[in-house]
Amino acid sequence: MPTPPTPPDHEFVRAVARAADRSAAPPAAGPDVEPAGVTHRVLARRVKTLVAAYRSPDSALHGSGRAVAAATTHLRALRAAQTATGLFAGGDNVQSPPDSAFTVNDVCDAHVLAAGAGPELRDVTAALAEIADAASGSLLTGGVHTPNHRWELCAALARLHRSFPDGRLLDRVEEWLAEGVDIDAEGLYSERSAVYACHVTNPSLLLLADVLGRADLRDAVERNLTTTLDLIRPDGTVETVHSRRQDQKHPFPLAPYLPHYRLLAIRTGRGDFARAARLAAADGIDDADLLAQTLLTPDLCHALPAPDAETLPRDRYIGTARLAAHASATAHTVVYGGSDVPEHRRIRSGLACNPTFLRLFAGDAVLDAVRLSRGFFDLGPFRAADMRQLADNRYRLTETLTAAYYQPLPTDQRRDDGVYRLVDEGRFSAAMAFPDRPRDEVSHTTRVEVDLTEDGADLRIDLSGPRVPWALELTFRPGGVTEGAVPIGEGRWCLTTGPMTYRVGDDEIRVEAAAEAGEPPAGPDRTDLLRYDPGQDYTVVGGTDATTGNRVYIGGHGPQTLTVTLRARRPAPLV
């Protein structure tokens, strides 16, 4: 790929060198100190950073013998962590080819940097080659257990081939790639995870695109980054509520996306990517690995193209994840109905389980989560099984829960010894041969209609079926003042008939609720109702997925029709 025409960005390069120095300086200060309790992945990353600092004229450790000595010390520890298989010991995943691939990727990058650095790094280069050679056999034949592992493993094989050419390595890469990259029509990878897209899949596919000359792999990354633009939230994080991995419960910063947005902005000239790259670097650069990346991929050192201005208002509905976002100058609202739990009837690692179905950002005032509990056979909070776009900025989320009571077994299914199959019937397991029994079903349906407005959202919540308790929980990010709701202790409030506001500085979110049908909302004396219930999949093992923060509850008994109005208010921008 030709060098971009933009001039060098010296300030960017100096900033990444400073970030690398902050990481490399401590081991370089004690180069003979053996690292204790350091994982193999951290050891390899430190070696890579030390070699990059040695190579970079912008680093305070440029040409430093102490950096070389520290890298040598860490390489001894890294080699000691390598088992007879060439895989690395440590971590929950035992004898793991993909976990070892993360380390080998850094080892190979460090080898490229060290091999071109002159005789001072001859021993470092040889040690890196020895470690890479010992691992290559197991990586060549090894397997994986998550979708992103395939691409991390492929990247390691491609890097091994780059430094130590071997056709078998490329054949194995092609075998994995023949499965097809797991990116959907909307540009999301199958795990729908910002963490794994940013730290694993995108960098792996970009490396493979360069080594193999595969433009289609770079195009996949560009599609993912394009979709991610609409997931960037006003607080500088990327939306993760729809993720199928650990980050579904935690915010993920935009900053780690910096190298990918920057590289593709430079290579393609896209102003929207340039804007995202600037946002990712807005709070400074603290990624120690970026220096090595600039040395290995010099395109990163060029200046960004002119950024595009943000377009507001902006709407996006990602149908494959059932996620909608509406952004305006006043509010940024997210509606989510893409949980995997209704289909799989279980909470499981690798499934999208977060029951949050709405978020609202109003500057510093943030409504982090809106959730709905129902006391129906302890099956947990509302997680939409279906989400429909009814009109522009109008959506309907629906879930029907069904539980059963079981009749006696038919005559031909009865056993004299009374021993029947242990079966999971969806909410309970017992030695009762449930599938062989007639069943009497009880159903409960929840429908939530959401109209997104320029300054918030209007909700209509319908709960139909038998009389059951329910509680709507609104969790506000800490740091604000709650007014108009009744405190009920432990950071919780009750909202009944009047409006309430949550204010942080000059930013606020106003909430009004009304019962259109059914009983009026419960008062603050009904703390038995005004609570979040995670459901038996969590409570049976003593766990929870409850939020923390300032929690406001509206509760009662269904059947019920409830309307909730959410409005953001912010000062007018200075002209």
Long-range contacts (C-beta under 8 A, 24 or more apart in sequence): 1-210, 1-267, 1-299, 3-298, 3-299, 3-302, 4-266, 4-267, 4-299, 4-302, 6-266, 6-302, 6-303, 6-304, 6-305, 7-302, 7-303, 8-301, 8-302, 8-303, 9-301, 9-302, 9-303, 9-304, 12-281, 12-285, 12-300, 12-301, 12-303, 13-58, 13-294, 13-301, 14-58, 15-281, 15-284, 15-285, 16-285, 16-287, 16-290, 16-291, 16-293, 16-294, 17-53, 17-56, 17-58, 17-59, 17-60, 17-291, 18-285, 19-285, 19-286, 19-287, 19-288, 19-290, 19-291, 20-49, 20-52, 20-53, 20-56, 20-59, 20-288, 20-289, 20-290, 20-291, 20-292, 21-53, 21-59, 21-60, 21-61, 22-286, 22-288, 23-49, 23-288, 24-49, 24-50, 24-53, 24-59, 24-61, 24-67, 24-70, 24-288, 25-60, 25-61, 27-70, 27-73, 27-74, 28-53, 28-61, 28-64, 28-66, 28-67, 28-69, 28-70, 29-66, 30-70, 31-66, 31-67, 31-68, 31-69, 31-70, 31-72, 31-73, 32-69, 32-73, 33-73, 34-73, 34-76, 34-77, 35-73, 35-74, 35-77, 38-77, 39-90, 39-91, 40-78, 40-81, 40-82, 40-88, 40-89, 40-90, 40-100, 40-103, 41-99, 41-102, 41-103, 41-106, 43-74, 43-75, 43-77, 43-78, 43-81, 43-103, 44-78, 44-102, 44-103, 44-104, 44-106, 44-107, 44-110, 45-106, 45-288, 45-289, 46-70, 46-71, 46-74, 47-71, 47-74, 47-75, 47-78, 47-106, 47-107, 47-110, 47-124, 47-128, 48-106, 48-107, 48-109, 48-110, 48-113, 48-289, 48-292, 49-288, 49-289, 49-291, 49-292, 50-74, 51-110, 51-113, 51-114, 51-117, 51-121, 51-124, 51-292, 52-110, 52-113, 52-291, 52-292, 52-295, 53-291, 54-117, 54-120, 54-121, 55-113, 55-116, 55-117, 55-295, 56-291, 56-295, 58-291, 59-291, 63-120, 65-120, 68-120, 68-121, 68-124, 71-110, 71-124, 72-123, 72-124, 72-127, 75-124, 75-127, 75-128, 75-131, 76-127, 78-103, 78-107, 78-131, 79-127, 79-130, 79-131, 82-131, 82-134, 82-135, 85-138, 86-134, 86-135, 86-136, 86-137, 86-138, 86-139, 87-135, 87-138, 87-142, 88-135, 93-145, 97-138, 97-139, 97-142, 97-143, 97-144, 97-153, 98-142, 98-144, 98-145, 98-146, 98-149, 98-152, 98-153, 100-135, 100-138, 100-139, 100-142, 101-139, 101-149, 101-152, 101-153, 101-155, 101-156, 102-152, 102-156, 103-135, 104-131, 104-132, 104-135, 104-136, 104-139, 104-156, 104-159, 104-160, 105-152, 105-155, 105-156, 105-159, 107-131, 107-132, 107-135, 108-132, 108-156, 108-159, 108-160, 108-162, 108-163, 109-159, 109-292, 109-296, 110-292, 111-163, 112-162, 112-163, 112-296, 113-292, 113-295, 113-296, 115-163, 129-163, 129-164, 132-160, 132-163, 132-164, 133-164, 136-160, 136-164, 136-166, 136-169, 140-168, 140-169, 140-172, 141-172, 146-191, 146-196, 146-350, 147-182, 147-189, 147-190, 147-191, 148-189, 148-191, 148-193, 148-196, 148-200, 148-201, 148-204, 149-200, 150-176, 150-179, 151-176, 151-181, 151-200, 151-201, 151-204, 151-205, 151-208, 152-200, 152-204, 154-204, 154-208, 155-203, 155-204, 155-207, 155-208, 158-207, 158-208, 158-211, 158-212, 159-207, 159-211, 161-211, 162-211, 170-212, 173-208, 173-212, 177-208, 177-214, 181-205, 181-217, 181-220, 183-220, 183-223, 183-224, 184-320, 185-320, 186-227, 186-318, 186-319, 186-320, 186-321, 187-223, 187-224, 187-226, 187-227, 187-228, 188-224, 188-227, 188-318, 188-320, 188-321, 189-224, 190-244, 191-243, 191-244, 191-245, 191-350, 192-242, 192-243, 192-244, 192-245, 192-321, 192-352, 193-240, 193-243, 193-244, 193-245, 193-246, 193-247, 193-248, 194-228, 194-231, 194-238, 194-239, 194-240, 194-243, 194-247, 194-252, 195-240, 195-243, 195-245, 195-246, 195-247, 195-252, 196-245, 197-224, 197-228, 198-238, 198-252, 198-256, 198-257, 198-260, 199-256, 202-260, 203-259, 203-260, 206-260, 206-263, 210-297, 218-264, 221-260, 221-264, 222-264, 222-268, 225-257, 225-260, 225-261, 225-264, 225-273, 225-276, 226-272, 227-318, 228-257, 228-276, 229-272, 229-273, 229-276, 230-314, 230-316, 230-318, 230-325, 231-325, 232-276, 232-279, 233-332, 233-334, 233-361, 234-327, 234-332, 234-361, 234-363, 235-361, 235-366, 236-279, 236-282, 236-283, 239-323, 239-325, 239-334, 239-359, 241-323, 241-334, 241-336, 241-354, 241-356, 241-359, 242-318, 242-321, 242-322, 242-323, 242-336, 242-338, 242-352, 242-354, 243-352, 243-354, 244-340, 244-350, 244-351, 244-352, 245-349, 245-350, 248-352, 248-353, 248-354, 249-354, 249-545, 254-279, 254-280, 255-280, 255-281, 255-283, 255-286, 255-287, 256-280, 256-287, 258-285, 258-287, 258-290, 259-287, 259-290, 259-293, 259-300, 262-300, 262-304, 263-297, 263-299, 263-300, 265-304, 265-305, 266-299, 266-300, 266-302, 266-303, 266-304, 266-305, 267-299, 269-305, 270-305, 271-305, 271-306, 271-307, 271-308, 272-307, 272-308, 274-304, 274-305, 274-306, 274-307, 274-308, 275-307, 275-308, 275-309, 275-310, 277-304, 277-307, 278-304, 278-307, 313-454, 315-392, 315-393, 315-452, 317-389, 317-395, 319-389, 322-384, 322-387, 324-387, 324-389, 324-393, 324-395, 324-452, 326-393, 326-452, 328-454, 328-455, 329-570, 329-573, 330-362, 330-454, 330-455, 330-568, 330-569, 330-570, 331-360, 331-361, 331-362, 331-453, 331-454, 331-455, 331-456, 331-568, 332-360, 332-361, 333-358, 333-359, 333-360, 333-361, 333-452, 333-456, 333-457, 333-566, 334-358, 334-359, 334-360, 335-387, 335-395, 335-397, 335-450, 335-452, 335-457, 336-384, 337-384, 337-386, 337-387, 337-395, 337-397, 338-384, 338-387, 339-383, 339-384, 339-385, 341-380, 341-383, 342-383, 342-384, 342-385, 342-399, 343-385, 345-426, 345-427, 346-537, 347-537, 347-538, 353-383, 353-545, 354-545, 355-380, 355-381, 355-382, 355-383, 355-545, 356-547, 357-382, 357-383, 357-384, 357-397, 357-448, 358-450, 358-457, 358-459, 358-566, 360-456, 360-457, 360-509, 360-566, 360-568, 361-568, 362-456, 362-507, 362-508, 362-509, 362-568, 362-569, 362-570, 363-504, 363-505, 363-506, 363-507, 363-568, 363-570, 364-479, 364-480, 364-504, 364-505, 364-507, 365-476, 365-477, 365-480, 365-502, 365-503, 365-504, 365-507, 365-508, 365-509, 365-568, 366-476, 366-477, 366-504, 367-474, 367-475, 367-476, 367-477, 367-502, 367-509, 367-566, 368-475, 368-476, 368-477, 368-547, 368-549, 369-473, 369-474, 369-475, 369-547, 370-459, 370-472, 370-473, 370-474, 370-475, 371-472, 371-473, 371-475, 371-532, 371-547, 372-446, 372-448, 372-461, 372-470, 372-471, 372-472, 372-473, 373-470, 373-471, 373-473, 373-531, 373-532, 373-533, 374-401, 374-444, 374-446, 374-463, 374-468, 374-469, 374-470, 374-558, 375-468, 375-469, 375-470, 375-533, 376-401, 376-403, 376-444, 376-465, 376-466, 376-468, 377-401, 377-403, 377-427, 377-442, 378-427, 378-533, 378-535, 378-536, 378-539, 379-403, 379-427, 379-535, 379-536, 380-533, 380-534, 380-535, 380-536, 380-537, 380-538, 381-532, 381-533, 381-534, 381-535, 382-446, 382-448, 384-448, 390-449, 393-451, 393-452, 393-453, 394-449, 394-450, 394-451, 394-452, 395-449, 395-450, 395-452, 396-447, 396-448, 396-449, 396-450, 397-447, 397-448, 397-449, 397-450, 398-445, 398-446, 398-447, 398-448, 399-445, 399-446, 400-443, 400-444, 400-445, 400-446, 401-443, 401-444, 401-445, 402-441, 402-442, 402-443, 402-444, 403-427, 403-441, 403-442, 404-439, 404-440, 404-441, 404-442, 405-439, 405-440, 405-442, 406-432, 406-434, 406-437, 406-438, 406-439, 406-440, 407-437, 407-438, 407-439, 407-440, 408-437, 409-433, 409-436, 409-437, 410-436, 410-437, 410-438, 413-437, 427-536, 442-466, 444-468, 444-558, 453-567, 455-567, 455-568, 455-569, 456-509, 456-565, 456-566, 456-567, 456-568, 457-565, 457-566, 458-563, 458-564, 458-565, 458-566, 459-562, 459-563, 459-564, 459-565, 459-566, 460-516, 460-561, 460-562, 460-563, 461-560, 461-561, 461-562, 461-563, 461-564, 462-560, 462-561, 463-518, 463-558, 463-559, 463-560, 463-561, 463-562, 464-558, 464-559, 465-558, 465-559, 466-558, 467-557, 467-558, 467-559, 468-557, 468-558, 469-529, 469-555, 469-556, 469-557, 469-558, 470-529, 470-555, 470-556, 470-557, 470-558, 470-560, 471-529, 471-530, 471-531, 471-532, 471-533, 471-553, 471-554, 471-555, 472-513, 472-553, 472-554, 472-555, 472-562, 472-564, 473-532, 473-547, 473-551, 473-552, 473-553, 474-511, 474-551, 474-552, 474-553, 474-554, 475-547, 475-548, 475-549, 475-550, 475-551, 475-552, 476-502, 476-509, 476-549, 476-550, 476-551, 476-552, 477-549, 477-550, 478-548, 478-549, 478-550, 479-504, 480-504, 480-550, 482-550, 482-552, 485-552, 486-523, 486-524, 488-524, 488-527, 488-530, 488-553, 489-527, 491-548, 491-549, 491-550, 491-551, 492-530, 492-551, 492-552, 492-553, 493-550, 493-551, 493-552, 493-553, 494-522, 494-523, 494-524, 494-530, 494-552, 494-553, 494-554, 494-555, 495-521, 495-552, 495-553, 495-554, 496-520, 496-521, 496-522, 496-523, 496-524, 496-554, 497-521, 500-552, 502-550, 502-552, 506-570, 506-571, 507-568, 507-569, 507-570, 507-571, 508-568, 508-569, 508-570, 509-566, 509-567, 509-568, 509-569, 510-565, 510-566, 510-567, 510-568, 510-569, 511-552, 511-564, 511-565, 511-566, 511-567, 512-564, 512-565, 513-554, 513-562, 513-563, 513-564, 513-565, 514-562, 514-563, 515-556, 515-560, 515-561, 515-562, 516-561, 516-562, 516-563, 517-559, 517-560, 517-561, 518-556, 518-557, 518-558, 518-559, 518-560, 518-561, 518-562, 519-556, 519-557, 519-560, 520-556, 521-554, 521-555, 521-556, 521-562, 522-555, 522-556, 526-555, 529-555, 529-556, 529-557, 530-555
